[in-house]
Amino acid sequence: MTIPAPARVALLLVFAASSLFARTSTDLDVGWISRLPEIDYVWQSMNPRVEGWPAVGQAVTWQAHVRNWSNGAQTVRYEWLLDHAVVESGSVQLAADAFTTVDLVRPWSFERHELTFRIDSDRQLVEESETNNELTIFTDALAVGFWVEESFYRFMRENQQKLAGLGSASFEDWAQRHITWYNDIAQIAIYPETPQGVHDRWRLQKVVVVPDGALPLVPVNPVDGNASSHPNDADRTVDLSWGFTADAVPGLTDLTSINTLNSFYLNKTTVHELGHARYLIDVYAFGVKHLPPRYRVDITDNGTPVVGNLMPASSLISNGMQGYTVYETADSGLMANDYDWIDRYSAAALNLIAGARAVSGIANVPGNYGAYLNDLPAQNRITLRDAEGNPVPNADVDLFQGVRENDDLSIADTYLTRVVDDVPDLHFTSDAEGRILVGRNPFTSRALLDPYRLGELTAILRVRANGKTSFGFLESRVFNLAYWRGQHDLADHDVYLGVRCSEVRANLSKPAYRETTSTNVVRMVWQPVAGARSSTVWVSVDGRPPVALARGLETNTYTAFLSGRVRWWVESDYGPACPPRRSLTYEFTAPSTPPRRRSVQH
């Protein structure tokens, strides 16, 4: 079927001066695939897995947005594929230096399918990049909207090709890398609470280019957000939103490095912030630090501060201020301090609302932010353990709660603060097996935990036994996880005492990030980790569930026979009292995997 150009060409108003964005070479770019008609989410819907979605069997239009970056019109072949089978093909004339849309009408189903659009499908054109001629989406994915100011958009067009060998040529290519990144880490976020990974996938529904300084399109109270976190609060057709402003351009200084620490290649912080837009809290808030005046642990022992003494701590300098890191949560990942994977806690929380449209906002943060915090078992039994895992019986236990440093909720930057005074809030005595019962919510004197008082989420335990005083930390996070595993009435938890766990993790060295190996026999190498007892090597091949290739390694290298696109990481084990520390995730390609074009699914 040939689609006549006048019926198919959609020239966005913002591109009236589109030559500003063009280079002289030819390139066709599948920017995104939207679904029409656009449907607003239903505010405070009680059934968001149905409301806001098309009706089953309803005809929906999938619309591919194709940019022709050349100065001349191009007539090319295209294909639509559903689950890898061609369902429609034809030819289309692409207007010069503009976007053209190509439609596919299909009946709506809530079943997940992979839908692919491919332009220049017979590869007749010689292009600047061939890797952006194809895009695959998940049909049931949540919709993401990006609003971008002109200078940021133009900067990406002018410079993305400097990422040599990647085939990235535009803002859209950079944006889709973030969608791909999230979908990849969602697929392999497998934990006891999420045995199939995180259910939802993302799909870029729209890219809206606006003049510099135009964001936010709807005024935002500075307490609630800014032009990036709230680009257009009036839009309810998408589920997640983010804005890219002109003033962010000077921060993009590394235009050549292809690694996940370079935001010009991949800004993982954007994915983290979109996690907030979905409703996730900062998992790093479960950590405890002493950084006066807003972060304080004022507990003393015989008049002497315990931080750095009876309470082990490591030095911390933040904003020129000297303090201590006292405790790091056992969980790490997307909503903590490591964005290479989705942390266990957030993965489980995401699946609580799997398949649901937004219900109270698309921006960071929505009205249902942290709605899961009060999923707590009715009773919680804590076993106190020493550093080697032995129970601590017949101990006197004081529990100290944290409070927000300034309880004026209109002061946005204090929601993470924590002040722990020197007066215990609760007292217990452990039994002969080192156990105490703490009830449903020992973290605050109020009835409910509050996502705007994140300092309440971790309590400090002071344990006195056998003439010794030691401290441990109790997170509401572990209560939530137990509840989500079905332990609604009673849950058991361990708290280790007198331990300061290492934050050191392995640094991966070989194969290099995105390397293509010459053989299937791959030697993986990482730097030795001081203090670690052993290492575990994990791999995920072609998006399949992670597998531990080797456990208990006392070396810093492992060789395996591998084929395909491999993501790998190393966990360093520090013993029973401390969580393993996970490295960043590297990826490489081993032989026998056919070449791929860009896709949001691997």
Helices and strands as residue ranges (DSSP letters): E 2-3, H 5-8, G 13-15, G 18-21, E 28-36, E 59-68, E 74-82, E 85-94, E 98-107, E 114-119, E 134-138, E 142-149, H 150-159, G 160-162, H 171-187, E 202-210, E 240-244, G 246-251, H 268-278, G 283-286, E 288-290, E 295-297, E 300-301, E 304-305, E 314-318, E 321-327, H 344-352, E 379-385, E 396-400, G 412-414, E 418-420, E 426-429, E 435-437, G 454-456, E 458-465, E 468-475, H 476-484, E 490-496, E 508-510, E 515-516, E 521-526, E 534-541, E 547-553, E 557-561, E 564-573, E 581-582, E 586-590
